[in-house]
Amino acid sequence: MTREKALTRRQLVAGAIAAGGVVLSRPATAQTVDPSAYFAGSAMDNSMVYRKTNFAMIQPVWRRQLVKYYSDEPPGTVVVDTNHHFLYLIFENKTALRYGVGVGLEGFQWFGRAEIDRKAAWPNWVPPPEMLKRRPDLPRFVAGGPDNPLGPRALYLYRNGTDLGYRIHGTVEPWSIGSDVSSGCIRMFPEDVMDLYQRCPIGTRVLVLKHIAARGA
């Protein structure tokens, strides 16, 4: 398959300034599809108008769903399986709410435990100095809004009070869910990250499982 014939300016900007700071790759399922097909109508949130995801275009496996899930983690914990591109919010009775996610091309280099110590609706995005060294063409600041690659919500991961630089956030590229697409952060459908945002208070524990590529390292 070939890549889609055209990208809108919004998608080019979002791809160039994706939270991981790399130009995004596109899953094969989206390569010949007009990106606009992944959106269906619009909605208002906190005075922001955003494009809703057309879930008819999304494979059922990546849609939010209640599943059986066996884990030693207590209810309320977020578990990110970067190998299989799932995020689980642990419930009681060996169940979990499972979300499809996009993970970082370099996401396997970070794993372990963290806490959500900060949350933001329609967050601004400021690339860190390390990212600007790699990509000096990036903007120094992107205001929160429907064109911001972080999407409508961001949950910031900390360990022992220190910002790890990793976030769970939305995306303006719904076709990227289910693939390795950036440099470390966990991205979700806008509707899913808004749902998770409401379910996870400050202090929520997060476990990022070791990526298969890093096992034995």
Summary of the structure (lengths in Angstrom):
residues: 217
radius of gyration: 16.4
end to end distance: 35.1
largest distance: 49.1
contacts: 681
relative contact order: 0.24
helix: 21%
strand: 33%
